[in-house]
Amino acid sequence: MAWLGGLVFVATGLALLVWLQRRERTAIWRKRRDIFADCLPLLDAGAITLGRDGFPCLTGRIAGRQIRAELLPDTLTIRRLPQLWLSLTILTPLPATSSLGVLVRPSGSEFYARTPELPLRLDVPAPFPAEAMLRGSGPGASALLPRISKAFAAFLKDARVKEIMLTPRGLRVVHQVAEGQRGAHLLLRQCDFGDARVETTTFLRLYDGLEAIAAAVEPSARPAAARPGLRA
């Protein structure tokens, strides 16, 4: 009957493992829900919706401009822990017939990146990081680059900025929020980013960076947009 005792032991161990995984999953999803909690008051008509993976999406307006902030968990990284990216988009028409995108340190696994989809490869200007991919589309892409290169370069000084996109429909930046917890990833294969939150200072700094690019595209016709100040 020794085999029966062994079977009970294995079954108990599996049940305990399943219980631990479910408990950890519930705790992780609870933390995910609050990642944008500090930023919600910054937006007019702000709203948070939860996706199937428990990560929130924040929408609303700042100075009349439609804002969309999404969280992109990246578990496809090789030899690295999972990464959590923030995609912040300003939906505002720009007087440009071309698109430009810059992707820093491309590895080929950035499923969220749009820069590689652009057909025209451009030389990277000196102020940009050397390990950047710069691409564009449309006949005016090369002519647009000198107007926005300074604003792009200032944005790229932040080592957590991964991608910047400029299109006629608006602007988008992808910024690193957090790195996954090693223990949860190695032992339970959980995508746990701890108590990560998007702070108001980070959110507004990214917003200001996008507005600086928009102003560079249309310097004479685009006044600086008023937006909420940073919290004390």
C-alpha positions in Angstrom: 0.0 0.0 0.0 3.1 2.2 -0.1 2.2 3.2 -3.6 -1.2 4.6 -2.4 0.5 6.8 0.2 2.8 8.1 -2.5 -0.1 8.8 -4.8 -1.9 10.7 -2.0 1.3 12.7 -1.4 1.7 13.7 -5.0 -2.0 14.6 -5.3 -1.8 16.8 -2.2 1.3 18.5 -3.6 -0.4 19.2 -6.9 -3.5 20.6 -5.2 -1.3 22.8 -3.0 0.5 24.1 -6.1 -2.8 24.9 -7.9 -4.0 26.7 -4.8 -0.8 28.7 -4.6 -1.0 29.7 -8.2 -4.7 30.8 -7.9 -3.9 32.8 -4.8 -0.9 34.5 -6.5 -3.0 35.2 -9.6 -5.7 36.9 -7.6 -3.2 39.1 -5.8 -1.5 40.0 -9.0 -4.7 41.0 -10.7 -5.7 43.1 -7.8 -2.4 45.1 -8.1 -2.8 45.4 -11.9 -6.2 47.1 -11.5 -4.7 50.0 -9.6 -1.7 50.8 -11.9 -3.5 53.9 -13.4 -5.3 55.0 -10.2 -3.1 58.1 -9.6 -3.5 59.3 -13.2 -7.3 59.0 -13.5 -7.9 62.5 -11.9 -5.6 64.1 -14.5 -8.1 63.5 -17.3 -11.4 65.1 -18.1 -14.1 62.4 -18.5 -11.5 59.8 -17.5 -12.4 56.2 -17.5 -10.5 52.9 -16.7 -11.5 49.6 -18.3 -9.9 46.2 -17.6 -8.8 43.8 -20.3 -8.9 40.0 -20.2 -5.4 39.9 -18.7 -6.5 42.3 -15.9 -4.4 45.2 -17.1 -6.3 48.5 -17.2 -6.7 50.9 -20.1 -7.1 54.7 -19.3 -9.0 57.0 -21.6 -10.1 60.6 -21.4 -9.1 64.1 -22.5 -6.4 66.7 -21.6 -6.9 70.2 -22.9 -9.5 68.8 -25.3 -7.2 66.2 -26.8 -8.2 62.6 -26.7 -5.8 60.5 -24.6 -5.4 56.7 -24.5 -3.0 54.9 -22.2 -2.6 51.2 -22.4 -0.3 48.7 -20.7 1.6 46.1 -22.7 3.0 43.1 -20.9 5.9 41.6 -22.8 6.7 38.0 -21.9 8.5 37.3 -25.2 11.8 38.6 -24.0 14.7 36.2 -24.3 17.0 35.7 -21.3 15.3 38.6 -19.5 12.4 39.1 -17.1 9.0 40.2 -18.4 8.7 43.9 -19.2 5.7 46.1 -18.7 5.3 48.9 -21.3 3.1 52.0 -21.2 1.7 53.1 -24.6 0.5 56.7 -24.3 -1.3 58.1 -27.4 -2.6 61.6 -28.1 -5.2 61.5 -30.9 -4.9 64.9 -32.5 -4.7 65.7 -36.2 -1.3 67.0 -37.3 -0.5 69.0 -40.5 1.8 66.2 -41.8 1.3 63.9 -44.7 4.1 61.5 -43.5 4.8 59.3 -40.6 8.0 58.9 -38.6 9.0 56.3 -36.0 12.0 55.7 -33.9 12.6 52.4 -32.0 15.5 52.2 -29.5 17.5 49.0 -29.1 15.4 46.9 -31.5 15.6 43.2 -31.0 13.0 42.0 -33.5 10.7 40.8 -30.7 8.8 44.1 -30.0 5.3 42.9 -31.0 3.9 46.4 -30.0 6.3 48.4 -32.2 5.0 50.1 -35.3 8.3 51.6 -36.5 9.4 48.4 -38.4 6.2 48.6 -40.4 7.2 51.9 -42.0 8.7 51.3 -45.5 11.4 54.0 -45.6 14.6 53.6 -43.6 16.3 56.9 -42.6 19.7 57.8 -41.3 19.7 58.3 -37.6 20.7 61.9 -36.7 23.6 62.6 -34.3 21.4 63.6 -31.3 19.6 60.2 -31.4 20.9 57.1 -29.6 23.2 55.2 -31.9 21.3 52.0 -31.3 18.0 53.4 -32.7 16.0 52.4 -35.8 14.5 55.3 -37.6 11.9 54.8 -40.3 9.2 56.8 -42.1 6.5 56.8 -44.8 5.3 59.3 -47.3 7.1 61.7 -49.6 7.7 64.3 -46.9 9.3 62.0 -44.3 12.9 63.2 -44.9 11.8 66.9 -44.9 9.9 66.4 -41.7 12.8 65.0 -39.8 14.8 68.2 -39.3 11.8 69.9 -37.8 11.2 67.3 -35.1 14.7 65.8 -34.5 15.4 68.1 -31.5 12.1 67.3 -29.8 12.6 63.6 -30.5 16.2 63.7 -29.2 15.1 65.4 -26.0 12.5 62.7 -25.5 15.0 59.9 -26.1 17.3 61.1 -23.3 14.9 59.1 -21.0 16.4 55.6 -21.2 13.0 54.1 -20.5 11.5 55.5 -23.7 11.4 52.6 -26.2 9.5 54.0 -29.2 8.1 57.3 -30.5 5.6 57.4 -33.4 4.4 60.5 -35.3 1.5 60.1 -37.8 -1.0 62.5 -39.3 -3.6 61.2 -36.8 -1.5 61.8 -33.7 1.4 60.8 -31.5 2.4 57.8 -29.4 5.2 56.9 -27.0 6.1 53.5 -25.5 7.8 53.8 -22.1 9.0 51.1 -19.7 7.0 51.0 -16.5 8.4 48.0 -14.6 10.2 44.7 -14.8 8.7 41.4 -13.7 9.4 39.8 -10.3 12.0 37.1 -10.7 10.6 34.6 -8.2 7.0 34.6 -9.6 8.3 34.3 -13.2 10.8 31.5 -12.5 8.7 29.4 -10.1 5.1 30.0 -11.0 5.5 31.4 -14.5 3.4 34.4 -13.3 3.7 37.8 -14.9 4.0 39.8 -11.7 5.1 43.4 -11.7 4.9 43.9 -8.0 3.4 47.2 -6.9 4.1 49.1 -10.1 2.1 52.2 -10.7 2.2 54.9 -13.3 3.0 58.1 -11.4 1.5 61.4 -12.3 4.9 62.9 -12.9 5.8 60.2 -15.4 2.4 60.5 -17.1 2.6 64.2 -17.5 6.3 64.2 -18.6 5.4 61.8 -21.4 2.4 64.0 -22.3 4.6 67.1 -22.4 7.1 65.3 -24.6 4.4 64.4 -27.2 3.1 68.0 -27.1 6.6 69.3 -27.8 6.8 67.1 -30.9 3.4 68.3 -32.0 4.5 71.9 -31.5 7.6 71.3 -33.6 5.4 69.9 -36.5 3.3 73.1 -36.4 5.2 75.8 -34.5 3.3 78.8 -35.7 -0.3 77.5 -35.6 -0.2 75.3 -32.5 -0.4 77.0 -29.1 0.9 75.2 -26.0 -1.9 73.1 -24.6 -2.8 73.8 -21.0 -2.8 70.6 -18.9 -3.0 69.8 -15.2 0.0 70.7 -13.1 2.0 68.2 -11.1 0.9 67.3 -7.6 2.9 68.8 -4.8 
